[in-house]
Structure formats: C-alpha cells, structure tokens
Amino acid sequence: MSENTPVAETAQTAPEADAKAGVESLPQWAQDQLRKARTEAAGYREKLREAEPLVARAKELEEAGKSEAQRLTEALEASKAEAAALRHQVTRAAIVREAGLTDDLAEFLVGDEAAMRAAAAKLSKLATAAKGEALKGQPVEALKSAGQAPDDQGDDFDPAALAASISL
C-alpha cells in the first residue's frame, strides 16, 4: 500500500504540472487572457458565495409570502361562504314572512329562491286548509245552544241566578 500512495500523489501532481507546463508553452497574449479569465471566474465564485445566503433568504420570504397569500385566500373563501349562507337565511326568513308561515315550517324551504317560494306557496295552502279543519272541531266562545235566545248579558252572566229565576 505504501507503494500505491506515492503513485497516487504523482498521478495527482502530474496533471497540474502538465497544465502549468501547457500554460507556459502558450504565447504571452493567451497566457494573459487565461489569467484574466481565471481571475474573473474567481471573482464570480466569490460573488456567488456571497449571494447564496441572500438567494436562500429571498426564497424563504417568497414561500412565506405564498403562505400568507394562501391564508388570505382561504379566509376570503370562508367569508364568501358565510355571506352566501347568511343571504340564504335572510331570503328564507323573508319568504316565510311573506307567505305567513310559522318558523317551524321554515325548515322545509330549501334550494334557491324560486324553489323556496314555490314550496312556501304550497305550505301556505296546506297550513290554511289544516287551520280551517282544526277550527271546525273546536268550540267557539260565547256560543249559545239552539234553544236559547241571544241576550246582552255579556260577562255578568250568572248561571245560578238564571236557574233560580226559572225554578220559581
């Protein structure tokens, strides 16, 4: 192994020596241009090393900006959805009020405004018909039986006094 190490070192130094010998064998104007190009390349490498952290920071800020933009976009979409839901609730409440429905029937109004209006009209007819049927079976206050004549006794009517006057 010790024999391989000197060979490897000589193999590495041989191209460097050949490159130096190759440059020295060039005419002076070529050597000057090569030296100038190498100096310029070294300057660019130095500027690149200085700029790399700045580029990385700019990318971080750009990503943070994208995240902020995405957050704002999501907030905007949520606000739009909430506004649409509130508009729908207001429209439903207005239709319920216009149709004369009770709040417990409002849950049956779904869809867009036209569908809610159509459903409200049907529910209003059904509710009115059901109310009329319900009234037929209920007694009405201050109704007299067929055998009694109407009188203006009002709220001062005393059945005990009436019974006493009849039995005498």
PyMOL commands that place a pseudoatom at each C-alpha (Angstrom):
pseudoatom trace, name=CA, resn=MET, resi=1, chain=A, elem=C, hetatm=0, pos=[0.000, 0.000, 0.000]
pseudoatom trace, name=CA, resn=SER, resi=2, chain=A, elem=C, hetatm=0, pos=[2.814, 2.356, 0.672]
pseudoatom trace, name=CA, resn=GLU, resi=3, chain=A, elem=C, hetatm=0, pos=[3.858, 1.828, -2.917]
pseudoatom trace, name=CA, resn=ASN, resi=4, chain=A, elem=C, hetatm=0, pos=[0.391, 2.962, -4.160]
pseudoatom trace, name=CA, resn=THR, resi=5, chain=A, elem=C, hetatm=0, pos=[0.428, 6.202, -2.214]
pseudoatom trace, name=CA, resn=PRO, resi=6, chain=A, elem=C, hetatm=0, pos=[3.418, 7.738, -3.990]
pseudoatom trace, name=CA, resn=VAL, resi=7, chain=A, elem=C, hetatm=0, pos=[1.955, 6.664, -7.323]
pseudoatom trace, name=CA, resn=ALA, resi=8, chain=A, elem=C, hetatm=0, pos=[-1.376, 8.315, -6.479]
pseudoatom trace, name=CA, resn=GLU, resi=9, chain=A, elem=C, hetatm=0, pos=[0.398, 11.510, -5.427]
pseudoatom trace, name=CA, resn=THR, resi=10, chain=A, elem=C, hetatm=0, pos=[2.411, 11.553, -8.611]
pseudoatom trace, name=CA, resn=ALA, resi=11, chain=A, elem=C, hetatm=0, pos=[-0.764, 10.933, -10.614]
pseudoatom trace, name=CA, resn=GLN, resi=12, chain=A, elem=C, hetatm=0, pos=[-2.394, 13.957, -8.999]
pseudoatom trace, name=CA, resn=THR, resi=13, chain=A, elem=C, hetatm=0, pos=[0.558, 16.253, -9.412]
pseudoatom trace, name=CA, resn=ALA, resi=14, chain=A, elem=C, hetatm=0, pos=[1.274, 15.172, -12.973]
pseudoatom trace, name=CA, resn=PRO, resi=15, chain=A, elem=C, hetatm=0, pos=[-1.836, 16.840, -14.488]
pseudoatom trace, name=CA, resn=GLU, resi=16, chain=A, elem=C, hetatm=0, pos=[-1.162, 20.007, -12.507]
pseudoatom trace, name=CA, resn=ALA, resi=17, chain=A, elem=C, hetatm=0, pos=[2.398, 20.058, -13.756]
pseudoatom trace, name=CA, resn=ASP, resi=18, chain=A, elem=C, hetatm=0, pos=[1.220, 19.356, -17.301]
pseudoatom trace, name=CA, resn=ALA, resi=19, chain=A, elem=C, hetatm=0, pos=[-1.344, 22.194, -17.004]
pseudoatom trace, name=CA, resn=LYS, resi=20, chain=A, elem=C, hetatm=0, pos=[1.312, 24.636, -15.770]
pseudoatom trace, name=CA, resn=ALA, resi=21, chain=A, elem=C, hetatm=0, pos=[3.670, 23.499, -18.463]
pseudoatom trace, name=CA, resn=GLY, resi=22, chain=A, elem=C, hetatm=0, pos=[0.855, 23.760, -21.017]
pseudoatom trace, name=CA, resn=VAL, resi=23, chain=A, elem=C, hetatm=0, pos=[0.040, 27.348, -19.956]
pseudoatom trace, name=CA, resn=GLU, resi=24, chain=A, elem=C, hetatm=0, pos=[3.701, 28.369, -20.058]
pseudoatom trace, name=CA, resn=SER, resi=25, chain=A, elem=C, hetatm=0, pos=[4.022, 26.980, -23.532]
pseudoatom trace, name=CA, resn=LEU, resi=26, chain=A, elem=C, hetatm=0, pos=[1.236, 29.304, -24.750]
pseudoatom trace, name=CA, resn=PRO, resi=27, chain=A, elem=C, hetatm=0, pos=[2.040, 32.694, -26.263]
pseudoatom trace, name=CA, resn=GLN, resi=28, chain=A, elem=C, hetatm=0, pos=[2.050, 35.644, -23.838]
pseudoatom trace, name=CA, resn=TRP, resi=29, chain=A, elem=C, hetatm=0, pos=[-1.240, 37.119, -25.066]
pseudoatom trace, name=CA, resn=ALA, resi=30, chain=A, elem=C, hetatm=0, pos=[-3.002, 33.746, -24.490]
pseudoatom trace, name=CA, resn=GLN, resi=31, chain=A, elem=C, hetatm=0, pos=[-1.459, 33.448, -21.032]
pseudoatom trace, name=CA, resn=ASP, resi=32, chain=A, elem=C, hetatm=0, pos=[-2.717, 36.981, -20.209]
pseudoatom trace, name=CA, resn=GLN, resi=33, chain=A, elem=C, hetatm=0, pos=[-6.248, 36.185, -21.389]
pseudoatom trace, name=CA, resn=LEU, resi=34, chain=A, elem=C, hetatm=0, pos=[-6.264, 32.883, -19.488]
pseudoatom trace, name=CA, resn=ARG, resi=35, chain=A, elem=C, hetatm=0, pos=[-5.045, 34.616, -16.321]
pseudoatom trace, name=CA, resn=LYS, resi=36, chain=A, elem=C, hetatm=0, pos=[-7.700, 37.318, -16.788]
pseudoatom trace, name=CA, resn=ALA, resi=37, chain=A, elem=C, hetatm=0, pos=[-10.443, 34.692, -17.313]
pseudoatom trace, name=CA, resn=ARG, resi=38, chain=A, elem=C, hetatm=0, pos=[-9.313, 32.770, -14.234]
pseudoatom trace, name=CA, resn=THR, resi=39, chain=A, elem=C, hetatm=0, pos=[-9.284, 35.943, -12.116]
pseudoatom trace, name=CA, resn=GLU, resi=40, chain=A, elem=C, hetatm=0, pos=[-12.705, 36.890, -13.403]
pseudoatom trace, name=CA, resn=ALA, resi=41, chain=A, elem=C, hetatm=0, pos=[-14.041, 33.367, -12.662]
pseudoatom trace, name=CA, resn=ALA, resi=42, chain=A, elem=C, hetatm=0, pos=[-12.591, 33.556, -9.138]
pseudoatom trace, name=CA, resn=GLY, resi=43, chain=A, elem=C, hetatm=0, pos=[-14.404, 36.880, -8.635]
pseudoatom trace, name=CA, resn=TYR, resi=44, chain=A, elem=C, hetatm=0, pos=[-17.656, 35.354, -9.835]
pseudoatom trace, name=CA, resn=ARG, resi=45, chain=A, elem=C, hetatm=0, pos=[-17.235, 32.392, -7.496]
pseudoatom trace, name=CA, resn=GLU, resi=46, chain=A, elem=C, hetatm=0, pos=[-16.706, 34.792, -4.582]
pseudoatom trace, name=CA, resn=LYS, resi=47, chain=A, elem=C, hetatm=0, pos=[-19.791, 36.809, -5.534]
pseudoatom trace, name=CA, resn=LEU, resi=48, chain=A, elem=C, hetatm=0, pos=[-21.762, 33.569, -5.817]
pseudoatom trace, name=CA, resn=ARG, resi=49, chain=A, elem=C, hetatm=0, pos=[-20.709, 32.539, -2.294]
pseudoatom trace, name=CA, resn=GLU, resi=50, chain=A, elem=C, hetatm=0, pos=[-21.815, 35.951, -1.021]
pseudoatom trace, name=CA, resn=ALA, resi=51, chain=A, elem=C, hetatm=0, pos=[-25.137, 35.826, -2.902]
pseudoatom trace, name=CA, resn=GLU, resi=52, chain=A, elem=C, hetatm=0, pos=[-26.139, 32.257, -1.973]
pseudoatom trace, name=CA, resn=PRO, resi=53, chain=A, elem=C, hetatm=0, pos=[-27.383, 33.172, 1.544]
pseudoatom trace, name=CA, resn=LEU, resi=54, chain=A, elem=C, hetatm=0, pos=[-29.276, 36.137, 0.108]
pseudoatom trace, name=CA, resn=VAL, resi=55, chain=A, elem=C, hetatm=0, pos=[-30.948, 33.945, -2.510]
pseudoatom trace, name=CA, resn=ALA, resi=56, chain=A, elem=C, hetatm=0, pos=[-31.887, 31.401, 0.143]
pseudoatom trace, name=CA, resn=ARG, resi=57, chain=A, elem=C, hetatm=0, pos=[-33.411, 34.158, 2.312]
pseudoatom trace, name=CA, resn=ALA, resi=58, chain=A, elem=C, hetatm=0, pos=[-35.314, 35.541, -0.669]
pseudoatom trace, name=CA, resn=LYS, resi=59, chain=A, elem=C, hetatm=0, pos=[-36.741, 32.084, -1.373]
pseudoatom trace, name=CA, resn=GLU, resi=60, chain=A, elem=C, hetatm=0, pos=[-37.788, 31.756, 2.279]
pseudoatom trace, name=CA, resn=LEU, resi=61, chain=A, elem=C, hetatm=0, pos=[-39.540, 35.118, 2.138]
pseudoatom trace, name=CA, resn=GLU, resi=62, chain=A, elem=C, hetatm=0, pos=[-41.218, 34.159, -1.120]
pseudoatom trace, name=CA, resn=GLU, resi=63, chain=A, elem=C, hetatm=0, pos=[-42.512, 30.952, 0.448]
pseudoatom trace, name=CA, resn=ALA, resi=64, chain=A, elem=C, hetatm=0, pos=[-43.709, 32.886, 3.491]
pseudoatom trace, name=CA, resn=GLY, resi=65, chain=A, elem=C, hetatm=0, pos=[-45.446, 35.319, 1.161]
pseudoatom trace, name=CA, resn=LYS, resi=66, chain=A, elem=C, hetatm=0, pos=[-47.135, 32.447, -0.624]
pseudoatom trace, name=CA, resn=SER, resi=67, chain=A, elem=C, hetatm=0, pos=[-48.270, 31.051, 2.704]
pseudoatom trace, name=CA, resn=GLU, resi=68, chain=A, elem=C, hetatm=0, pos=[-49.685, 34.436, 3.675]
pseudoatom trace, name=CA, resn=ALA, resi=69, chain=A, elem=C, hetatm=0, pos=[-51.435, 34.723, 0.312]
pseudoatom trace, name=CA, resn=GLN, resi=70, chain=A, elem=C, hetatm=0, pos=[-52.861, 31.229, 0.705]
pseudoatom trace, name=CA, resn=ARG, resi=71, chain=A, elem=C, hetatm=0, pos=[-54.060, 32.058, 4.210]
pseudoatom trace, name=CA, resn=LEU, resi=72, chain=A, elem=C, hetatm=0, pos=[-55.744, 35.221, 2.956]
pseudoatom trace, name=CA, resn=THR, resi=73, chain=A, elem=C, hetatm=0, pos=[-57.307, 33.338, 0.058]
pseudoatom trace, name=CA, resn=GLU, resi=74, chain=A, elem=C, hetatm=0, pos=[-58.734, 30.743, 2.434]
pseudoatom trace, name=CA, resn=ALA, resi=75, chain=A, elem=C, hetatm=0, pos=[-60.094, 33.470, 4.708]
pseudoatom trace, name=CA, resn=LEU, resi=76, chain=A, elem=C, hetatm=0, pos=[-61.703, 35.174, 1.708]
pseudoatom trace, name=CA, resn=GLU, resi=77, chain=A, elem=C, hetatm=0, pos=[-63.334, 31.932, 0.577]
pseudoatom trace, name=CA, resn=ALA, resi=78, chain=A, elem=C, hetatm=0, pos=[-64.645, 31.288, 4.105]
pseudoatom trace, name=CA, resn=SER, resi=79, chain=A, elem=C, hetatm=0, pos=[-66.082, 34.817, 4.260]
pseudoatom trace, name=CA, resn=LYS, resi=80, chain=A, elem=C, hetatm=0, pos=[-67.784, 34.360, 0.896]
pseudoatom trace, name=CA, resn=ALA, resi=81, chain=A, elem=C, hetatm=0, pos=[-69.335, 31.075, 2.037]
pseudoatom trace, name=CA, resn=GLU, resi=82, chain=A, elem=C, hetatm=0, pos=[-70.553, 32.655, 5.268]
pseudoatom trace, name=CA, resn=ALA, resi=83, chain=A, elem=C, hetatm=0, pos=[-72.048, 35.607, 3.380]
pseudoatom trace, name=CA, resn=ALA, resi=84, chain=A, elem=C, hetatm=0, pos=[-73.867, 33.244, 0.999]
pseudoatom trace, name=CA, resn=ALA, resi=85, chain=A, elem=C, hetatm=0, pos=[-75.283, 31.265, 3.938]
pseudoatom trace, name=CA, resn=LEU, resi=86, chain=A, elem=C, hetatm=0, pos=[-76.474, 34.469, 5.622]
pseudoatom trace, name=CA, resn=ARG, resi=87, chain=A, elem=C, hetatm=0, pos=[-78.070, 35.685, 2.367]
pseudoatom trace, name=CA, resn=HIS, resi=88, chain=A, elem=C, hetatm=0, pos=[-79.887, 32.348, 2.099]
pseudoatom trace, name=CA, resn=GLN, resi=89, chain=A, elem=C, hetatm=0, pos=[-81.165, 32.639, 5.684]
pseudoatom trace, name=CA, resn=VAL, resi=90, chain=A, elem=C, hetatm=0, pos=[-82.388, 36.191, 5.119]
pseudoatom trace, name=CA, resn=THR, resi=91, chain=A, elem=C, hetatm=0, pos=[-84.135, 35.180, 1.902]
pseudoatom trace, name=CA, resn=ARG, resi=92, chain=A, elem=C, hetatm=0, pos=[-85.774, 32.215, 3.649]
pseudoatom trace, name=CA, resn=ALA, resi=93, chain=A, elem=C, hetatm=0, pos=[-86.961, 34.425, 6.532]
pseudoatom trace, name=CA, resn=ALA, resi=94, chain=A, elem=C, hetatm=0, pos=[-88.430, 36.964, 4.092]
pseudoatom trace, name=CA, resn=ILE, resi=95, chain=A, elem=C, hetatm=0, pos=[-90.266, 34.231, 2.175]
pseudoatom trace, name=CA, resn=VAL, resi=96, chain=A, elem=C, hetatm=0, pos=[-91.627, 32.732, 5.418]
pseudoatom trace, name=CA, resn=ARG, resi=97, chain=A, elem=C, hetatm=0, pos=[-92.879, 36.163, 6.484]
pseudoatom trace, name=CA, resn=GLU, resi=98, chain=A, elem=C, hetatm=0, pos=[-94.440, 36.908, 3.071]
pseudoatom trace, name=CA, resn=ALA, resi=99, chain=A, elem=C, hetatm=0, pos=[-96.208, 33.522, 2.944]
pseudoatom trace, name=CA, resn=GLY, resi=100, chain=A, elem=C, hetatm=0, pos=[-97.481, 33.857, 6.511]
pseudoatom trace, name=CA, resn=LEU, resi=101, chain=A, elem=C, hetatm=0, pos=[-95.851, 30.611, 7.607]
pseudoatom trace, name=CA, resn=THR, resi=102, chain=A, elem=C, hetatm=0, pos=[-94.692, 29.770, 11.095]
pseudoatom trace, name=CA, resn=ASP, resi=103, chain=A, elem=C, hetatm=0, pos=[-90.996, 29.388, 11.898]
pseudoatom trace, name=CA, resn=ASP, resi=104, chain=A, elem=C, hetatm=0, pos=[-91.323, 25.622, 12.338]
pseudoatom trace, name=CA, resn=LEU, resi=105, chain=A, elem=C, hetatm=0, pos=[-92.315, 25.310, 8.649]
pseudoatom trace, name=CA, resn=ALA, resi=106, chain=A, elem=C, hetatm=0, pos=[-89.264, 27.289, 7.505]
pseudoatom trace, name=CA, resn=GLU, resi=107, chain=A, elem=C, hetatm=0, pos=[-87.069, 24.183, 7.615]
pseudoatom trace, name=CA, resn=PHE, resi=108, chain=A, elem=C, hetatm=0, pos=[-88.988, 22.785, 4.646]
pseudoatom trace, name=CA, resn=LEU, resi=109, chain=A, elem=C, hetatm=0, pos=[-87.911, 25.677, 2.431]
pseudoatom trace, name=CA, resn=VAL, resi=110, chain=A, elem=C, hetatm=0, pos=[-84.724, 24.561, 0.670]
pseudoatom trace, name=CA, resn=GLY, resi=111, chain=A, elem=C, hetatm=0, pos=[-82.923, 25.341, -2.576]
pseudoatom trace, name=CA, resn=ASP, resi=112, chain=A, elem=C, hetatm=0, pos=[-82.750, 28.619, -4.432]
pseudoatom trace, name=CA, resn=GLU, resi=113, chain=A, elem=C, hetatm=0, pos=[-85.219, 31.483, -4.050]
pseudoatom trace, name=CA, resn=ALA, resi=114, chain=A, elem=C, hetatm=0, pos=[-87.640, 30.243, -6.722]
pseudoatom trace, name=CA, resn=ALA, resi=115, chain=A, elem=C, hetatm=0, pos=[-87.809, 26.764, -5.177]
pseudoatom trace, name=CA, resn=MET, resi=116, chain=A, elem=C, hetatm=0, pos=[-88.344, 28.239, -1.717]
pseudoatom trace, name=CA, resn=ARG, resi=117, chain=A, elem=C, hetatm=0, pos=[-91.168, 30.487, -2.999]
pseudoatom trace, name=CA, resn=ALA, resi=118, chain=A, elem=C, hetatm=0, pos=[-92.895, 27.533, -4.675]
pseudoatom trace, name=CA, resn=ALA, resi=119, chain=A, elem=C, hetatm=0, pos=[-92.605, 25.416, -1.533]
pseudoatom trace, name=CA, resn=ALA, resi=120, chain=A, elem=C, hetatm=0, pos=[-93.843, 28.319, 0.605]
pseudoatom trace, name=CA, resn=ALA, resi=121, chain=A, elem=C, hetatm=0, pos=[-96.943, 28.709, -1.575]
pseudoatom trace, name=CA, resn=LYS, resi=122, chain=A, elem=C, hetatm=0, pos=[-97.761, 25.001, -1.226]
pseudoatom trace, name=CA, resn=LEU, resi=123, chain=A, elem=C, hetatm=0, pos=[-97.106, 25.034, 2.517]
pseudoatom trace, name=CA, resn=SER, resi=124, chain=A, elem=C, hetatm=0, pos=[-99.249, 28.142, 2.918]
pseudoatom trace, name=CA, resn=LYS, resi=125, chain=A, elem=C, hetatm=0, pos=[-102.188, 26.459, 1.167]
pseudoatom trace, name=CA, resn=LEU, resi=126, chain=A, elem=C, hetatm=0, pos=[-101.760, 23.322, 3.292]
pseudoatom trace, name=CA, resn=ALA, resi=127, chain=A, elem=C, hetatm=0, pos=[-101.411, 25.298, 6.506]
pseudoatom trace, name=CA, resn=THR, resi=128, chain=A, elem=C, hetatm=0, pos=[-104.518, 27.376, 5.730]
pseudoatom trace, name=CA, resn=ALA, resi=129, chain=A, elem=C, hetatm=0, pos=[-106.543, 24.267, 4.884]
pseudoatom trace, name=CA, resn=ALA, resi=130, chain=A, elem=C, hetatm=0, pos=[-105.317, 22.481, 8.017]
pseudoatom trace, name=CA, resn=LYS, resi=131, chain=A, elem=C, hetatm=0, pos=[-106.145, 25.530, 10.139]
pseudoatom trace, name=CA, resn=GLY, resi=132, chain=A, elem=C, hetatm=0, pos=[-109.685, 25.587, 8.753]
pseudoatom trace, name=CA, resn=GLU, resi=133, chain=A, elem=C, hetatm=0, pos=[-110.156, 21.877, 9.521]
pseudoatom trace, name=CA, resn=ALA, resi=134, chain=A, elem=C, hetatm=0, pos=[-108.823, 22.382, 13.028]
pseudoatom trace, name=CA, resn=LEU, resi=135, chain=A, elem=C, hetatm=0, pos=[-111.302, 25.229, 13.673]
pseudoatom trace, name=CA, resn=LYS, resi=136, chain=A, elem=C, hetatm=0, pos=[-114.304, 23.122, 12.676]
pseudoatom trace, name=CA, resn=GLY, resi=137, chain=A, elem=C, hetatm=0, pos=[-113.756, 20.783, 15.612]
pseudoatom trace, name=CA, resn=GLN, resi=138, chain=A, elem=C, hetatm=0, pos=[-113.091, 23.440, 18.261]
pseudoatom trace, name=CA, resn=PRO, resi=139, chain=A, elem=C, hetatm=0, pos=[-115.838, 25.133, 20.285]
pseudoatom trace, name=CA, resn=VAL, resi=140, chain=A, elem=C, hetatm=0, pos=[-116.333, 28.830, 19.823]
pseudoatom trace, name=CA, resn=GLU, resi=141, chain=A, elem=C, hetatm=0, pos=[-116.634, 31.077, 22.884]
pseudoatom trace, name=CA, resn=ALA, resi=142, chain=A, elem=C, hetatm=0, pos=[-119.954, 32.728, 23.716]
pseudoatom trace, name=CA, resn=LEU, resi=143, chain=A, elem=C, hetatm=0, pos=[-121.892, 30.319, 21.519]
pseudoatom trace, name=CA, resn=LYS, resi=144, chain=A, elem=C, hetatm=0, pos=[-125.394, 29.609, 22.751]
pseudoatom trace, name=CA, resn=SER, resi=145, chain=A, elem=C, hetatm=0, pos=[-127.333, 26.446, 22.242]
pseudoatom trace, name=CA, resn=ALA, resi=146, chain=A, elem=C, hetatm=0, pos=[-130.114, 26.478, 19.678]
pseudoatom trace, name=CA, resn=GLY, resi=147, chain=A, elem=C, hetatm=0, pos=[-132.834, 26.701, 22.324]
pseudoatom trace, name=CA, resn=GLN, resi=148, chain=A, elem=C, hetatm=0, pos=[-131.658, 29.968, 23.853]
pseudoatom trace, name=CA, resn=ALA, resi=149, chain=A, elem=C, hetatm=0, pos=[-132.268, 33.430, 22.545]
pseudoatom trace, name=CA, resn=PRO, resi=150, chain=A, elem=C, hetatm=0, pos=[-129.321, 35.779, 22.307]
pseudoatom trace, name=CA, resn=ASP, resi=151, chain=A, elem=C, hetatm=0, pos=[-129.095, 38.364, 25.022]
pseudoatom trace, name=CA, resn=ASP, resi=152, chain=A, elem=C, hetatm=0, pos=[-126.718, 41.098, 26.034]
pseudoatom trace, name=CA, resn=GLN, resi=153, chain=A, elem=C, hetatm=0, pos=[-125.787, 39.752, 29.412]
pseudoatom trace, name=CA, resn=GLY, resi=154, chain=A, elem=C, hetatm=0, pos=[-122.084, 39.800, 28.482]
pseudoatom trace, name=CA, resn=ASP, resi=155, chain=A, elem=C, hetatm=0, pos=[-119.594, 38.784, 31.120]
pseudoatom trace, name=CA, resn=ASP, resi=156, chain=A, elem=C, hetatm=0, pos=[-122.011, 39.381, 34.036]
pseudoatom trace, name=CA, resn=PHE, resi=157, chain=A, elem=C, hetatm=0, pos=[-123.965, 36.211, 33.284]
pseudoatom trace, name=CA, resn=ASP, resi=158, chain=A, elem=C, hetatm=0, pos=[-124.605, 34.144, 36.434]
pseudoatom trace, name=CA, resn=PRO, resi=159, chain=A, elem=C, hetatm=0, pos=[-125.933, 30.638, 35.751]
pseudoatom trace, name=CA, resn=ALA, resi=160, chain=A, elem=C, hetatm=0, pos=[-127.063, 30.159, 39.368]
pseudoatom trace, name=CA, resn=ALA, resi=161, chain=A, elem=C, hetatm=0, pos=[-129.227, 33.274, 39.215]
pseudoatom trace, name=CA, resn=LEU, resi=162, chain=A, elem=C, hetatm=0, pos=[-130.727, 32.143, 35.902]
pseudoatom trace, name=CA, resn=ALA, resi=163, chain=A, elem=C, hetatm=0, pos=[-131.524, 28.737, 37.388]
pseudoatom trace, name=CA, resn=ALA, resi=164, chain=A, elem=C, hetatm=0, pos=[-133.177, 30.336, 40.429]
pseudoatom trace, name=CA, resn=SER, resi=165, chain=A, elem=C, hetatm=0, pos=[-135.348, 32.579, 38.264]
pseudoatom trace, name=CA, resn=ILE, resi=166, chain=A, elem=C, hetatm=0, pos=[-136.593, 29.652, 36.164]
pseudoatom trace, name=CA, resn=SER, resi=167, chain=A, elem=C, hetatm=0, pos=[-137.493, 27.342, 39.040]
pseudoatom trace, name=CA, resn=LEU, resi=168, chain=A, elem=C, hetatm=0, pos=[-139.781, 29.851, 40.769]
for i in range(1, 168): cmd.bond("trace and resi %d" % i, "trace and resi %d" % (i + 1))
show_as sticks, trace
zoom trace
